[in-house]
Amino acid sequence: MTAPYAPSARIGHVHLKVADLDRAIVFYADVLGFEVQSRLGNDAAFLGSDGYHHHIGLNTWRSKGSGPAPEHHTGLFHTAILYPSRADLATAVRRVIDAGYPVLGASDHGVSEAIYFNDPDGNGVELYRDRHTAEWPRHCDGSLQMYSRPLQLEALLAEAA
């Protein structure tokens, strides 16, 4: 196994093609709570939290007015948005449900709890929170033992602010 070239590298943002910029902004800003940091006319917007330049880029450069990508083709499976606590995750999930977006899945992965939706353009969105590393399940050899088990959604939603 090769040593990592840049061990502190991480994914900084996701940039999504959308059909309707204003509709996408409503979802990511009004429903999920990201703030519009910058906008390029009616073609693109950059949204972030805590004043960061952008965690999410939205554009219509090649997709204005189009439909969602075909389900059984390659492409982005989902964008995962990490919340700092279970209560924060529950609040975000409640807001998405209240905005009329159906839950597509809710999973306990051992290391995290995750709820899945689609945005208005059919892009997959995962809202999740990580458990503390001391709680992560491990095999006898110390490697991670991740899994997908049903998450009790009602118990999570009971923690919403």
Secondary structure, DSSP 8 states (H G I E B T S, - for coil): ----SSTT-----EEEE-S-HHHHHIIIIIIT--EEEEEETTTEEEEESTT-S-SEEEE-TTTTT-----TTSSS---EEEE-SSHHHHHHHHHHHHHTT----EEEE-SSEEEEEEE-TTS-EEEEEEE--GGGS-B-TTS-B----EE--HHHHHTT--
